[in-house]
Amino acid sequence: MDIILTITLIIALLALSAVCIYLILVLVRVRDILNNVEKDLKEVTSRAIPVLDNMEFITARVKSITENIDDQVMMIRDSVGSVKEIADNIVALERKVQERVEGPILDTVAFVAALFKGMRTFVDRVRA
């Protein structure tokens, strides 16, 4: 029985040794994979830094452009307001001129029309 126990013990130790060797091989592969991941991460980081710097520059530029657009819109808004005010002043001036000139012109036209009508009537009477 001792011999069977010793043989079983030797087989168990051999199996355990085989498992340990297999685990060592697996751990070597895991180490290689982790080294590759580390290299890839370093490469990604080295390539991402310039991209992030460009993004920072682009966002600063976009911010500057939008601020400039806001300023231009405010200037256009002020200009439109000034043009509207000038147009309102011109319309008011036109109304004032029309109020002051329209009455006397209509009176003059009516007077001239009455003169021509009177002259026509006079000429018609003289001819008749």
Backbone as JSON Lines, residues from 0, in Angstrom:
{"i":0,"aa":"M","n":[0.83,-1.18,0.0],"ca":[0.0,0.0,0.0],"c":[0.88,1.26,0.0]}
{"i":1,"aa":"D","n":[2.03,1.1,0.6],"ca":[2.96,2.22,0.6],"c":[3.42,2.56,-0.82]}
{"i":2,"aa":"I","n":[3.56,1.55,-1.59],"ca":[4.02,1.76,-2.95],"c":[2.95,2.5,-3.75]}
{"i":3,"aa":"I","n":[1.71,2.15,-3.59],"ca":[0.61,2.82,-4.3],"c":[0.51,4.27,-3.85]}
{"i":4,"aa":"L","n":[0.66,4.47,-2.56],"ca":[0.6,5.82,-2.03],"c":[1.78,6.65,-2.55]}
{"i":5,"aa":"T","n":[2.94,6.05,-2.61],"ca":[4.1,6.76,-3.11],"c":[3.94,7.06,-4.59]}
{"i":6,"aa":"I","n":[3.43,6.13,-5.37],"ca":[3.21,6.35,-6.8],"c":[2.16,7.45,-7.0]}
{"i":7,"aa":"T","n":[1.1,7.4,-6.22],"ca":[0.06,8.42,-6.32],"c":[0.62,9.79,-5.94]}
{"i":8,"aa":"L","n":[1.46,9.77,-4.92],"ca":[2.08,11.03,-4.5],"c":[3.0,11.58,-5.59]}
{"i":9,"aa":"I","n":[3.75,10.7,-6.23],"ca":[4.64,11.12,-7.31],"c":[3.83,11.65,-8.49]}
{"i":10,"aa":"I","n":[2.74,10.97,-8.84],"ca":[1.87,11.41,-9.94],"c":[1.25,12.77,-9.59]}
{"i":11,"aa":"A","n":[0.83,12.92,-8.35],"ca":[0.23,14.2,-7.93],"c":[1.26,15.3,-8.01]}
{"i":12,"aa":"L","n":[2.49,15.02,-7.58],"ca":[3.54,16.02,-7.64],"c":[3.91,16.36,-9.08]}
{"i":13,"aa":"L","n":[3.95,15.34,-9.94],"ca":[4.2,15.6,-11.36],"c":[3.08,16.45,-11.97]}
{"i":14,"aa":"A","n":[1.84,16.14,-11.63],"ca":[0.7,16.92,-12.14],"c":[0.77,18.35,-11.62]}
{"i":15,"aa":"L","n":[1.12,18.49,-10.36],"ca":[1.24,19.82,-9.78],"c":[2.4,20.59,-10.43]}
{"i":16,"aa":"S","n":[3.48,19.9,-10.73],"ca":[4.61,20.54,-11.41],"c":[4.2,20.97,-12.82]}
{"i":17,"aa":"A","n":[3.42,20.12,-13.51],"ca":[2.96,20.46,-14.86],"c":[2.04,21.7,-14.8]}
{"i":18,"aa":"V","n":[1.18,21.74,-13.81],"ca":[0.28,22.91,-13.66],"c":[1.11,24.15,-13.37]}
{"i":19,"aa":"C","n":[2.13,24.04,-12.54],"ca":[2.98,25.19,-12.22],"c":[3.72,25.67,-13.46]}
{"i":20,"aa":"I","n":[4.25,24.73,-14.25],"ca":[4.94,25.11,-15.48],"c":[3.96,25.79,-16.44]}
{"i":21,"aa":"Y","n":[2.75,25.24,-16.56],"ca":[1.73,25.85,-17.42],"c":[1.39,27.26,-16.94]}
{"i":22,"aa":"L","n":[1.25,27.45,-15.63],"ca":[0.94,28.77,-15.07],"c":[2.09,29.75,-15.34]}
{"i":23,"aa":"I","n":[3.32,29.26,-15.29],"ca":[4.47,30.13,-15.58],"c":[4.4,30.59,-17.04]}
{"i":24,"aa":"L","n":[4.09,29.65,-17.95],"ca":[3.96,30.01,-19.37],"c":[2.82,31.02,-19.58]}
{"i":25,"aa":"V","n":[1.71,30.81,-18.9],"ca":[0.57,31.73,-19.01],"c":[0.95,33.11,-18.48]}
{"i":26,"aa":"L","n":[1.67,33.14,-17.36],"ca":[2.08,34.43,-16.79],"c":[3.07,35.14,-17.7]}
{"i":27,"aa":"V","n":[3.93,34.42,-18.4],"ca":[4.85,35.03,-19.36],"c":[4.05,35.66,-20.5]}
{"i":28,"aa":"R","n":[3.04,34.94,-20.99],"ca":[2.18,35.5,-22.06],"c":[1.43,36.74,-21.58]}
{"i":29,"aa":"V","n":[0.92,36.68,-20.36],"ca":[0.2,37.83,-19.79],"c":[1.15,39.02,-19.68]}
{"i":30,"aa":"R","n":[2.39,38.78,-19.26],"ca":[3.37,39.86,-19.18],"c":[3.63,40.47,-20.56]}
{"i":31,"aa":"D","n":[3.76,39.63,-21.58],"ca":[3.97,40.13,-22.94],"c":[2.77,40.97,-23.41]}
{"i":32,"aa":"I","n":[1.59,40.48,-23.12],"ca":[0.37,41.22,-23.5],"c":[0.32,42.56,-22.79]}
{"i":33,"aa":"L","n":[0.66,42.57,-21.5],"ca":[0.65,43.82,-20.74],"c":[1.71,44.78,-21.27]}
{"i":34,"aa":"N","n":[2.87,44.26,-21.69],"ca":[3.9,45.11,-22.29],"c":[3.4,45.73,-23.59]}
{"i":35,"aa":"N","n":[2.7,44.94,-24.4],"ca":[2.13,45.47,-25.64],"c":[1.08,46.54,-25.36]}
{"i":36,"aa":"V","n":[0.26,46.3,-24.36],"ca":[-0.75,47.29,-23.97],"c":[-0.08,48.58,-23.52]}
{"i":37,"aa":"E","n":[0.99,48.45,-22.75],"ca":[1.72,49.62,-22.27],"c":[2.3,50.41,-23.45]}
{"i":38,"aa":"K","n":[2.9,49.7,-24.43],"ca":[3.44,50.36,-25.61],"c":[2.34,51.08,-26.39]}
{"i":39,"aa":"D","n":[1.21,50.4,-26.54],"ca":[0.08,51.02,-27.27],"c":[-0.43,52.26,-26.55]}
{"i":40,"aa":"L","n":[-0.51,52.19,-25.23],"ca":[-0.97,53.35,-24.46],"c":[0.0,54.51,-24.58]}
{"i":41,"aa":"K","n":[1.3,54.21,-24.57],"ca":[2.3,55.28,-24.73],"c":[2.17,55.91,-26.11]}
{"i":42,"aa":"E","n":[1.95,55.08,-27.12],"ca":[1.8,55.61,-28.49],"c":[0.54,56.46,-28.61]}
{"i":43,"aa":"V","n":[-0.54,55.98,-28.04],"ca":[-1.8,56.75,-28.06],"c":[-1.6,58.08,-27.34]}
{"i":44,"aa":"T","n":[-0.93,58.05,-26.2],"ca":[-0.72,59.29,-25.44],"c":[0.15,60.25,-26.23]}
{"i":45,"aa":"S","n":[1.2,59.73,-26.84],"ca":[2.08,60.62,-27.59],"c":[1.37,61.23,-28.8]}
{"i":46,"aa":"R","n":[0.45,60.49,-29.39],"ca":[-0.31,61.03,-30.53],"c":[-1.48,61.9,-30.09]}
{"i":47,"aa":"A","n":[-1.99,61.66,-28.91],"ca":[-3.15,62.42,-28.44],"c":[-2.76,63.81,-27.97]}
{"i":48,"aa":"I","n":[-1.57,63.98,-27.45],"ca":[-1.17,65.29,-26.92],"c":[-1.2,66.37,-28.0]}
{"i":49,"aa":"P","n":[-0.62,66.16,-29.2],"ca":[-0.74,67.2,-30.23],"c":[-2.19,67.46,-30.65]}
{"i":50,"aa":"V","n":[-2.98,66.4,-30.71],"ca":[-4.39,66.57,-31.08],"c":[-5.1,67.43,-30.03]}
{"i":51,"aa":"L","n":[-4.83,67.16,-28.77],"ca":[-5.46,67.95,-27.7],"c":[-4.98,69.4,-27.73]}
{"i":52,"aa":"D","n":[-3.69,69.59,-28.04],"ca":[-3.18,70.96,-28.17],"c":[-3.88,71.68,-29.32]}
{"i":53,"aa":"N","n":[-4.05,70.98,-30.45],"ca":[-4.77,71.58,-31.58],"c":[-6.22,71.88,-31.21]}
{"i":54,"aa":"M","n":[-6.85,70.99,-30.48],"ca":[-8.23,71.23,-30.05],"c":[-8.31,72.47,-29.16]}
{"i":55,"aa":"E","n":[-7.32,72.63,-28.29],"ca":[-7.3,73.81,-27.43],"c":[-7.16,75.08,-28.26]}
{"i":56,"aa":"F","n":[-6.27,75.06,-29.25],"ca":[-6.09,76.21,-30.14],"c":[-7.36,76.49,-30.93]}
{"i":57,"aa":"I","n":[-7.97,75.43,-31.43],"ca":[-9.2,75.58,-32.23],"c":[-10.33,76.15,-31.38]}
{"i":58,"aa":"T","n":[-10.49,75.65,-30.17],"ca":[-11.56,76.18,-29.32],"c":[-11.31,77.63,-28.96]}
{"i":59,"aa":"A","n":[-10.05,77.99,-28.73],"ca":[-9.74,79.4,-28.44],"c":[-10.07,80.26,-29.66]}
{"i":60,"aa":"R","n":[-9.75,79.75,-30.84],"ca":[-10.04,80.5,-32.08],"c":[-11.54,80.65,-32.29]}
{"i":61,"aa":"V","n":[-12.28,79.57,-32.06],"ca":[-13.74,79.61,-32.22],"c":[-14.34,80.6,-31.23]}
{"i":62,"aa":"K","n":[-13.83,80.6,-30.02],"ca":[-14.31,81.55,-29.01],"c":[-14.04,82.98,-29.46]}
{"i":63,"aa":"S","n":[-12.86,83.23,-29.98],"ca":[-12.52,84.57,-30.48],"c":[-13.43,84.97,-31.64]}
{"i":64,"aa":"I","n":[-13.67,84.04,-32.53],"ca":[-14.52,84.33,-33.7],"c":[-15.95,84.62,-33.26]}
{"i":65,"aa":"T","n":[-16.48,83.84,-32.33],"ca":[-17.85,84.09,-31.88],"c":[-17.97,85.43,-31.15]}
{"i":66,"aa":"E","n":[-16.93,85.79,-30.39],"ca":[-16.95,87.11,-29.73],"c":[-16.92,88.22,-30.78]}
{"i":67,"aa":"N","n":[-16.13,88.03,-31.83],"ca":[-16.05,89.01,-32.91],"c":[-17.4,89.11,-33.63]}
{"i":68,"aa":"I","n":[-18.03,87.96,-33.85],"ca":[-19.34,87.97,-34.49],"c":[-20.35,88.7,-33.61]}
{"i":69,"aa":"D","n":[-20.3,88.46,-32.31],"ca":[-21.2,89.16,-31.4],"c":[-21.01,90.67,-31.49]}
{"i":70,"aa":"D","n":[-19.74,91.1,-31.53],"ca":[-19.46,92.54,-31.66],"c":[-20.01,93.08,-32.98]}
{"i":71,"aa":"Q","n":[-19.81,92.34,-34.06],"ca":[-20.29,92.79,-35.37],"c":[-21.82,92.86,-35.39]}
{"i":72,"aa":"V","n":[-22.46,91.89,-34.77],"ca":[-23.93,91.9,-34.72],"c":[-24.41,93.12,-33.94]}
{"i":73,"aa":"M","n":[-23.74,93.45,-32.85],"ca":[-24.13,94.63,-32.07],"c":[-23.94,95.9,-32.91]}
{"i":74,"aa":"M","n":[-22.84,95.97,-33.67],"ca":[-22.61,97.14,-34.52],"c":[-23.69,97.24,-35.59]}
{"i":75,"aa":"I","n":[-24.05,96.1,-36.19],"ca":[-25.1,96.11,-37.22],"c":[-26.42,96.51,-36.59]}
{"i":76,"aa":"R","n":[-26.7,96.02,-35.41],"ca":[-27.94,96.38,-34.73],"c":[-28.0,97.88,-34.47]}
{"i":77,"aa":"D","n":[-26.87,98.45,-34.01],"ca":[-26.81,99.9,-33.79],"c":[-26.97,100.66,-35.1]}
{"i":78,"aa":"S","n":[-26.34,100.16,-36.18],"ca":[-26.45,100.83,-37.48],"c":[-27.88,100.79,-38.0]}
{"i":79,"aa":"V","n":[-28.53,99.65,-37.85],"ca":[-29.92,99.54,-38.28],"c":[-30.8,100.48,-37.48]}
{"i":80,"aa":"G","n":[-30.52,100.58,-36.18],"ca":[-31.28,101.52,-35.36],"c":[-31.07,102.96,-35.82]}
{"i":81,"aa":"S","n":[-29.83,103.31,-36.17],"ca":[-29.54,104.66,-36.66],"c":[-30.24,104.92,-37.98]}
{"i":82,"aa":"V","n":[-30.2,103.95,-38.89],"ca":[-30.87,104.11,-40.18],"c":[-32.37,104.26,-39.98]}
{"i":83,"aa":"K","n":[-32.94,103.49,-39.07],"ca":[-34.38,103.6,-38.79],"c":[-34.7,104.99,-38.25]}
{"i":84,"aa":"E","n":[-33.85,105.48,-37.36],"ca":[-34.08,106.81,-36.8],"c":[-33.99,107.88,-37.89]}
{"i":85,"aa":"I","n":[-33.01,107.75,-38.78],"ca":[-32.88,108.71,-39.88],"c":[-34.1,108.63,-40.8]}
{"i":86,"aa":"A","n":[-34.56,107.42,-41.09],"ca":[-35.74,107.26,-41.94],"c":[-36.96,107.88,-41.28]}
{"i":87,"aa":"D","n":[-37.11,107.69,-39.98],"ca":[-38.23,108.3,-39.27],"c":[-38.14,109.83,-39.33]}
{"i":88,"aa":"N","n":[-36.94,110.38,-39.19],"ca":[-36.76,111.83,-39.28],"c":[-37.11,112.34,-40.68]}
{"i":89,"aa":"I","n":[-36.7,111.6,-41.71],"ca":[-37.03,112.0,-43.09],"c":[-38.53,111.98,-43.32]}
{"i":90,"aa":"V","n":[-39.2,110.95,-42.82],"ca":[-40.66,110.86,-42.96],"c":[-41.32,112.02,-42.23]}
{"i":91,"aa":"A","n":[-40.84,112.35,-41.04],"ca":[-41.41,113.47,-40.29],"c":[-41.19,114.78,-41.04]}
{"i":92,"aa":"L","n":[-39.99,114.96,-41.61],"ca":[-39.71,116.17,-42.39],"c":[-40.62,116.25,-43.6]}
{"i":93,"aa":"E","n":[-40.82,115.12,-44.29],"ca":[-41.71,115.09,-45.46],"c":[-43.12,115.49,-45.07]}
{"i":94,"aa":"R","n":[-43.59,115.0,-43.95],"ca":[-44.94,115.36,-43.5],"c":[-45.04,116.85,-43.19]}
{"i":95,"aa":"K","n":[-44.01,117.38,-42.52],"ca":[-44.03,118.81,-42.2],"c":[-44.05,119.65,-43.47]}
{"i":96,"aa":"V","n":[-43.18,119.28,-44.42],"ca":[-43.13,120.03,-45.69],"c":[-44.46,119.9,-46.41]}
{"i":97,"aa":"Q","n":[-45.02,118.73,-46.43],"ca":[-46.29,118.51,-47.11],"c":[-47.4,119.33,-46.46]}
{"i":98,"aa":"E","n":[-47.41,119.36,-45.12],"ca":[-48.44,120.14,-44.42],"c":[-48.32,121.64,-44.72]}
{"i":99,"aa":"R","n":[-47.08,122.13,-44.77],"ca":[-46.88,123.56,-44.97],"c":[-47.04,123.98,-46.43]}
{"i":100,"aa":"V","n":[-46.64,123.11,-47.36],"ca":[-46.63,123.5,-48.76],"c":[-47.93,123.09,-49.46]}
{"i":101,"aa":"E","n":[-48.52,122.0,-49.05],"ca":[-49.68,121.47,-49.76],"c":[-50.84,122.47,-49.79]}
{"i":102,"aa":"G","n":[-51.14,123.07,-48.66],"ca":[-52.26,124.03,-48.61],"c":[-52.07,125.2,-49.57]}
{"i":103,"aa":"P","n":[-50.95,125.93,-49.48],"ca":[-50.76,127.06,-50.41],"c":[-50.7,126.63,-51.87]}
{"i":104,"aa":"I","n":[-50.12,125.48,-52.17],"ca":[-50.06,125.04,-53.58],"c":[-51.45,124.73,-54.08]}
{"i":105,"aa":"L","n":[-52.25,124.05,-53.26],"ca":[-53.62,123.75,-53.68],"c":[-54.43,125.05,-53.87]}
{"i":106,"aa":"D","n":[-54.19,126.0,-52.97],"ca":[-54.88,127.28,-53.13],"c":[-54.44,127.99,-54.42]}
{"i":107,"aa":"T","n":[-53.14,127.94,-54.71],"ca":[-52.63,128.57,-55.93],"c":[-53.18,127.88,-57.16]}
{"i":108,"aa":"V","n":[-53.2,126.56,-57.15],"ca":[-53.75,125.81,-58.29],"c":[-55.23,126.14,-58.46]}
{"i":109,"aa":"A","n":[-55.95,126.21,-57.36],"ca":[-57.38,126.55,-57.45],"c":[-57.56,127.97,-57.99]}
{"i":110,"aa":"F","n":[-56.69,128.88,-57.54],"ca":[-56.76,130.27,-58.01],"c":[-56.48,130.35,-59.51]}
{"i":111,"aa":"V","n":[-55.41,129.64,-59.96],"ca":[-55.07,129.64,-61.39],"c":[-56.18,129.0,-62.19]}
{"i":112,"aa":"A","n":[-56.75,127.91,-61.7],"ca":[-57.85,127.25,-62.39],"c":[-59.05,128.19,-62.48]}
{"i":113,"aa":"A","n":[-59.31,128.93,-61.4],"ca":[-60.42,129.89,-61.42],"c":[-60.15,131.0,-62.41]}
{"i":114,"aa":"L","n":[-58.88,131.46,-62.48],"ca":[-58.52,132.5,-63.46],"c":[-58.76,132.01,-64.88]}
{"i":115,"aa":"F","n":[-58.26,130.78,-65.17],"ca":[-58.48,130.25,-66.52],"c":[-59.96,130.07,-66.82]}
{"i":116,"aa":"K","n":[-60.7,129.63,-65.82],"ca":[-62.13,129.44,-66.02],"c":[-62.81,130.8,-66.26]}
{"i":117,"aa":"G","n":[-62.36,131.77,-65.47],"ca":[-62.93,133.12,-65.65],"c":[-62.55,133.68,-67.01]}
{"i":118,"aa":"M","n":[-61.32,133.48,-67.46],"ca":[-60.89,133.98,-68.76],"c":[-61.65,133.26,-69.88]}
{"i":119,"aa":"R","n":[-61.85,131.97,-69.71],"ca":[-62.59,131.22,-70.72],"c":[-64.03,131.73,-70.8]}
{"i":120,"aa":"T","n":[-64.6,131.96,-69.65],"ca":[-65.97,132.46,-69.63],"c":[-66.02,133.85,-70.29]}
{"i":121,"aa":"F","n":[-65.02,134.68,-69.98],"ca":[-64.95,136.02,-70.56],"c":[-64.82,135.92,-72.09]}
{"i":122,"aa":"V","n":[-63.93,135.07,-72.54],"ca":[-63.71,134.92,-73.99],"c":[-64.98,134.37,-74.63]}
{"i":123,"aa":"D","n":[-65.62,133.42,-73.99],"ca":[-66.85,132.86,-74.55],"c":[-67.94,133.93,-74.65]}
{"i":124,"aa":"R","n":[-68.01,134.82,-73.66],"ca":[-69.03,135.88,-73.67],"c":[-68.7,136.91,-74.73]}
{"i":125,"aa":"V","n":[-67.44,137.22,-74.89],"ca":[-67.05,138.22,-75.87],"c":[-67.31,137.67,-77.27]}
{"i":126,"aa":"R","n":[-67.1,136.47,-77.54],"ca":[-67.33,135.87,-78.83],"c":[-68.81,135.74,-79.13]}
{"i":127,"aa":"A","n":[-69.57,135.59,-78.13],"ca":[-70.96,135.34,-78.37],"c":[-71.7,136.57,-78.64]}
